[in-house]
Amino acid sequence: MSSVYLTVNPKSSLFDEDVSICVHGLQPHQKVQLRAELVENGDTMESFAQYTSDHMGSIDLSRLASEGGTYEGKSSMMGLFWSLEPAPNQRPGIRLMKKNVTTPLRMSISVLGDDDSVLASESCERWFLASGVQRVNVRNGRLRGTMFIPQGNGPFPGVIDLYGTSGGLIEYRAALLASKGFVTFALAYFGFDDLPKWINLDMEYFEEGIDFLQQHPKVSKGGIGAIGISKGSDIATYMSIINPMVKAVVRLNGAQYLNTGVHRFQGEEIPSIDLATEYIETMEDGSLNFKQCYIHSEQESDLVFEIEKSKAQFLMVAGEDDLMTTPWHQSKLIDRLVAHGKNNYTLLSYPGAGHLLEPPCSPHCGHSYHRLTGTSIAYGGEKVAHVRAQEHMWPRIISFFHRNLGSGLKSQL
């Protein structure tokens, strides 16, 4: 019987929390491979790394460097998590997305000898939803989404969570934010339940969402926050301009104007940009690169958000290798604020980061299948730089909301 054993501590944790992984009982300076596997939504993702044990026959991932694999060097103790990649022979364009947040992601970790024999194995669970956080389906009037309510009497700051043009209802970021002390409302706006199949948006729908969240008895009065990625950030920005109840906005790789789809407010269509789709480029992997579409659409300067009219504070996050909206959009909005004598913004700009900036430990996704286009979309980003950006931005997002929405909780920074 092998004397090798593997420890994973804690075995159950929130998705953004660190996990200690150690191997003991090896021969001094023995070479082994650590391999991780995760199955979610029928898709398999895996990661691996080569290590050499120390003089005591142990490997501590927080102390020793990976000598090769899906990550290299003394990158972090969490390398097996953030370097997960689609396993061979998976369907193209898959991305790690937790659809049912009431169950954990389950990852198995094995230690393999030089003959690929399994010397030890262990498993762990990764949760987006903390124990005690309540998940509530929302069907209120025409509103469709999910609310997450932390345990306790409150009141808690409220945050609306919006994703982009993939549509549907995406809950995992809202669940994780609720686990940090926010009442969150993951709000679907097309491609879900009886909502429009296409981006045909009545902006009063989002005002109804703001009112619904603000009126909840466990939500702090005086205003709410909004976080959005891609088109979600554009909607959040627009809502902060027309609705003073939006006090804090996190913009993750958003544009400087409304685009893609039809948008109406008070019965009138809002002028928006038609993307110059003739500039779509096809990448070597077959995915579509929209970067030049945005660049060639930017001459319509009169349609830029009148962001100077917003009373909200903004946290603008830009991936400098974003192949969708480009970091130029954030800079133009900041230029507009400065020109009007305003300083209600903070910019986080990350070299090498792509479009899909997610909670920390999320694997980098350079391209994935996009339901609206029916094909794979290129998002850009270099793996290590991208995951480092996610690690850096996440606690600052949490701090930003606590600072600008108020709560009895202390900042994590």
Secondary structure, 3 states (H helix, E strand, C coil): CCCCEEEEECCEEECCCCCEEEEECCCCCCEEEEEEEEEECCEEEEEEEEEECCCCCCEECCCCCECCECCCECCCCCHHHHCCEECCCCCCCCCCCCCCCCCCEEEEEEEECCCCCEEEEEEEEEECCCCCCEEEEEEECCEEEEEEECCCCCCECEEEEECCCCCCCCCHHHHHHHCCCCEEEEECCCCCCCCCCCCEEECHHHHHHHHHHHCCCCECCCCEEEEEECHHHHHHHHHHHHCCCEEEEEEECCCCCCECCEEEECCEECCCECCCHHHCEECCCCCEECHHHHHCCCCCHHHCCCHHHCCCEEEEEEECCECCCCCHHHHHHHHHHHHCCCCCEEEEEECCCCCCCCCCCCCCCCEEEECCCCEEEECECCHHHHHHHHHHHHHHHHHHHHHHHCCCCCCCC
